[in-house]
């Protein structure tokens, strides 16, 4: 599927809830962990596609603050696989034009994961392309509470809207949210940032979501009448 950038407006900030990794694997008689592995690879493919399309920011929901409740085997896999697989793709990430940023709580993450995050952020900070924000150990309630605590520590008693934006993990309003695998809820994701976001839900599981389907979502986005509470003249 082709997209004509002259006629189609791409969202500046695209957010995706990466849903359906386990279900994709189960349909194929494979372990859920293999679905998460394929889902992780797909983040790279879609980030590259988003960068090619001219999207400025892509924020992906990789692991929520509530996902710690999942089976220990699955959580352990999600906490160790990024480190094991990093060596295979390190050069590709560093040599790309994409800027990497982690958004979410650092407290519960291992030393190895934090070192990986810090390394990626440092090595890509001067890149000029897409800003890829990986929401890992992220929850919107936690983000807002953390922001308010920062303001209290600074002695801000009457915060402005901009004060709150400046204190959030994710500092850009979302234009388009995509959620894969058929679910139609926000799941504690970017609640402040999605105040005026358009939403697109697809039954396609995340590992099968490709550039063609991304373009289809963007074309649907272009059919929306975004008025931000006002009326068009």
N, C-alpha and C positions, 0 to 999 in steps of 0.2 A: 504494500500500500504506500503510495507516494503522498507527500505533503508539500504543498507550494507555500513557502514562507511568506510570499508577497500577499497571498490571499487569506492565510490562516494565522491567527494570533496564538502563539504558544504561551502557556502560563509562565510567569516569572518564577513562581515557587510551586513546585509539584510535591505533594506528600503522598506516600503510598503505605498502606497497611499490608504487609507481606503475609497474606493468609493462605493456608491450604497446603503447606509443605508436607505435613503428615498424611493428609488425605490423598494427595497426589501419589505418594509412595505406597499407601495402602491399596489403592486401586491397581497397582502393578505388582502386588504381592511382595513389596519390599519394606524394610524397616523404616519407621518414621525418621530415624536419624539420617538415612540416605536422602529423604525428602528435604531435610534441613540443609544437607550438603549441596544439593542441586539448587536450592533456593538461594544459598549464599553465592554460588557462581552466577546466578541470574542477576544479582544486585550489580555486579560488574558490567554485565551486558546491557542492562537497562540504563545504568549511569552513563555508559558510553553513548547509547542512543539519545538520551536526553541532552547530553552535551552537543552532539551533532545537530540536534533540532533547535538549539539556541536557548534551552531552558537554563535559567541562572542558578536556581537552587533546587536540589532534590533531597527531601528528608524521608528516610525509610524507617519504618517501625520494625526493628529487628528482635528486640527482647524487652518486654515490659516489666515494671516493678511487680506485677502480679504473676509473671511467668515462673517465678521461683516456686510456685505451688505445683508445678508440673512434676511428673515422675523424676526421681533423682537421676536415673540413667540418661534421660533426655536433657536435663539441665546440665549434667556433667559434660555431655557431648557438646552442647552449645558453648560451654565455658572453656573447652580445650581445643576444639577443632580449628577456630580462627588462628591459633598460634601454630598448630601443626601444618596448616595449609599455607600460611603466610609466605614461607620460603619459596613456594612454587610460583607465586604471583607478585612477589616483592618488586622485582625490576619493572614489571608491567605497570604497577601502580605508581611507582616513583617516576617513571618515564612518561606517564600520561600528562594531560594538562589539567587534571581534576584536583581540586582542593578537598582534602579529607578532614572532617571534624566529627568528634564524638559529642553527642548531646545526651545528658542523663546523669544519674548518680554514679559516682566513682567508688563510694564507700565499700560496697560488697564485692567489687571486682578484684581478681587476683593481681598480684604484682606483675605477673607475666603479661596479662591482658593490658594493664595500664601502661607497661613499657611499650607494648605494640602500638597502642593508641597514641602515645606521646611521640613515638618515632614517626608514625605516618603523618601526624599533624605537622611535625617539624619539617619533614622532608617535602611536603607538598604545599607549605604555607605561601610560597611565592608563585605558585601556578596561577594561570590566568583564566582557566576554564570554569566548568561547573563546580559549584560548592556542593559536595556530597556530605550530608549530615546523617550519621547513623545513630538513630535513637536506640541505644543499648542500655538496659537497666533504666528505662525512662517511663515516667507516668506523669500525666498532666497535673494531677492533684499535687504530686510531689514538687513539680516544677513551680507551681504557683505559690505553694507554702514556702519553698526555698527563696523565691523572689521577695515575698513579704518579709521574711526574716532578714534578708540582706538590707532591705529598706529600713527596718527597725534598728538594725545595728548601725546604720548610717545616721540615725536620728531623724529620718524622714517621717513625719506624722501626717502629712497631707499629700500623698503621692499623686503625681499627675499620670496620665496614661503613658506618656513617654518614659517616666521613671520606671513603670512596670515593665515596659518593653525592654529597657536597658538591663533589667535584672533577670530576664528569662534566659533559659538555655537557647531557645530558638527565637531569633530576633526579627524574623520576616513573616508577614501575614501570608497565609496560604491562599493561592488562587484556585487550585484544583486538588481534590483528594481522590485517589483511586484506592478502592479496597477489592482485593481479589477473593475468589472462592465462594462468593454468593452471600456472605454475611452483610448485613446493612446496619451497622452500628459503629460508633466512634471508639469504643473501648479505651476511654481515658487517654486519648491521643490529641495533643495540640489543641486543646479546647479553646484557649484564648486566641491562638493564631488562626483558627478556622471560623471566626465569627461571620465572615462573608464568603467563605469558600464554596465553590461548586463541588458537588459530590458525584462520583461515578462508580457504580458497583457492577462487577462482572463475576460470572460463575466460574471463570477460568481460574484454576489453581496457580499460585505464584510461580512455581518452576516452569509452567507452560506459558506464562505471560511474556510476550516478545515485543519487538519494535513495531510490528504491524498492528498489534493490539493497543500499544501505546498511542500510535497515531490515530486509531479509531476513537480512543477516549478523548484525545485533543480535539478532534473534529466535533464530537458531541459537546465539548466545552464551548466551542465557538458558536453553537446554536443557542446558548444560554443568554438571557437578558440580564446583565449584571447592573443593578441600579443602586446598590448600597443604601437602600431605604428611601431613595428619592425617586423622581420621575424623569424620564428622558424627554427632552424637548421635541 
